[in-house]
Amino acid sequence: MAKKAKLKTHRGAAKRFRVTATGKIMRMHSGKRHLLGTKPARRMRRLKKLTEVHPADAPTVRRMLPYA
């Protein structure tokens, strides 16, 4: 009987998403690369933190990270 092939991790997704111990998929906020002087400090503080991936997108991300 042939062994099942290992699944490959999507390397782009591996760099962008982290899976927590409880199984939530976390991502960074966008909007922190340029034009930073015009953005209020409060907004920048909020953009620093991780946020959870939307439930509608979570299955797609999970498929890209089979061993996470």
MODELLER restraints for C-alpha pairs under 7 A, 6 or more apart:
rsr = mdl.restraints
at = mdl.atoms
rsr.add(forms.Gaussian(group=physical.xy_distance, feature=features.Distance(at['CA:7:A'], at['CA:66:A']), mean=6.78, stdev=0.5))
rsr.add(forms.Gaussian(group=physical.xy_distance, feature=features.Distance(at['CA:9:A'], at['CA:64:A']), mean=5.82, stdev=0.5))
rsr.add(forms.Gaussian(group=physical.xy_distance, feature=features.Distance(at['CA:9:A'], at['CA:65:A']), mean=5.27, stdev=0.5))
rsr.add(forms.Gaussian(group=physical.xy_distance, feature=features.Distance(at['CA:9:A'], at['CA:66:A']), mean=6.30, stdev=0.5))
rsr.add(forms.Gaussian(group=physical.xy_distance, feature=features.Distance(at['CA:10:A'], at['CA:64:A']), mean=5.10, stdev=0.5))
rsr.add(forms.Gaussian(group=physical.xy_distance, feature=features.Distance(at['CA:10:A'], at['CA:65:A']), mean=6.44, stdev=0.5))
rsr.add(forms.Gaussian(group=physical.xy_distance, feature=features.Distance(at['CA:13:A'], at['CA:64:A']), mean=6.52, stdev=0.5))
rsr.add(forms.Gaussian(group=physical.xy_distance, feature=features.Distance(at['CA:14:A'], at['CA:65:A']), mean=6.74, stdev=0.5))
rsr.add(forms.Gaussian(group=physical.xy_distance, feature=features.Distance(at['CA:16:A'], at['CA:27:A']), mean=6.36, stdev=0.5))
rsr.add(forms.Gaussian(group=physical.xy_distance, feature=features.Distance(at['CA:17:A'], at['CA:25:A']), mean=6.49, stdev=0.5))
rsr.add(forms.Gaussian(group=physical.xy_distance, feature=features.Distance(at['CA:17:A'], at['CA:26:A']), mean=5.69, stdev=0.5))
rsr.add(forms.Gaussian(group=physical.xy_distance, feature=features.Distance(at['CA:17:A'], at['CA:27:A']), mean=5.11, stdev=0.5))
rsr.add(forms.Gaussian(group=physical.xy_distance, feature=features.Distance(at['CA:18:A'], at['CA:25:A']), mean=5.72, stdev=0.5))
rsr.add(forms.Gaussian(group=physical.xy_distance, feature=features.Distance(at['CA:18:A'], at['CA:26:A']), mean=5.25, stdev=0.5))
rsr.add(forms.Gaussian(group=physical.xy_distance, feature=features.Distance(at['CA:18:A'], at['CA:27:A']), mean=6.73, stdev=0.5))
rsr.add(forms.Gaussian(group=physical.xy_distance, feature=features.Distance(at['CA:19:A'], at['CA:25:A']), mean=4.57, stdev=0.5))
rsr.add(forms.Gaussian(group=physical.xy_distance, feature=features.Distance(at['CA:19:A'], at['CA:26:A']), mean=6.21, stdev=0.5))
rsr.add(forms.Gaussian(group=physical.xy_distance, feature=features.Distance(at['CA:19:A'], at['CA:68:A']), mean=6.35, stdev=0.5))
rsr.add(forms.Gaussian(group=physical.xy_distance, feature=features.Distance(at['CA:24:A'], at['CA:52:A']), mean=6.87, stdev=0.5))
rsr.add(forms.Gaussian(group=physical.xy_distance, feature=features.Distance(at['CA:25:A'], at['CA:52:A']), mean=5.80, stdev=0.5))
rsr.add(forms.Gaussian(group=physical.xy_distance, feature=features.Distance(at['CA:25:A'], at['CA:53:A']), mean=5.70, stdev=0.5))
rsr.add(forms.Gaussian(group=physical.xy_distance, feature=features.Distance(at['CA:26:A'], at['CA:50:A']), mean=6.14, stdev=0.5))
rsr.add(forms.Gaussian(group=physical.xy_distance, feature=features.Distance(at['CA:26:A'], at['CA:51:A']), mean=5.47, stdev=0.5))
rsr.add(forms.Gaussian(group=physical.xy_distance, feature=features.Distance(at['CA:26:A'], at['CA:52:A']), mean=4.44, stdev=0.5))
rsr.add(forms.Gaussian(group=physical.xy_distance, feature=features.Distance(at['CA:26:A'], at['CA:53:A']), mean=5.66, stdev=0.5))
rsr.add(forms.Gaussian(group=physical.xy_distance, feature=features.Distance(at['CA:27:A'], at['CA:50:A']), mean=5.55, stdev=0.5))
rsr.add(forms.Gaussian(group=physical.xy_distance, feature=features.Distance(at['CA:27:A'], at['CA:51:A']), mean=5.50, stdev=0.5))
rsr.add(forms.Gaussian(group=physical.xy_distance, feature=features.Distance(at['CA:27:A'], at['CA:52:A']), mean=6.10, stdev=0.5))
rsr.add(forms.Gaussian(group=physical.xy_distance, feature=features.Distance(at['CA:27:A'], at['CA:53:A']), mean=6.21, stdev=0.5))
rsr.add(forms.Gaussian(group=physical.xy_distance, feature=features.Distance(at['CA:28:A'], at['CA:49:A']), mean=6.91, stdev=0.5))
rsr.add(forms.Gaussian(group=physical.xy_distance, feature=features.Distance(at['CA:28:A'], at['CA:50:A']), mean=4.89, stdev=0.5))
rsr.add(forms.Gaussian(group=physical.xy_distance, feature=features.Distance(at['CA:28:A'], at['CA:51:A']), mean=6.29, stdev=0.5))
rsr.add(forms.Gaussian(group=physical.xy_distance, feature=features.Distance(at['CA:29:A'], at['CA:47:A']), mean=5.37, stdev=0.5))
rsr.add(forms.Gaussian(group=physical.xy_distance, feature=features.Distance(at['CA:29:A'], at['CA:50:A']), mean=6.68, stdev=0.5))
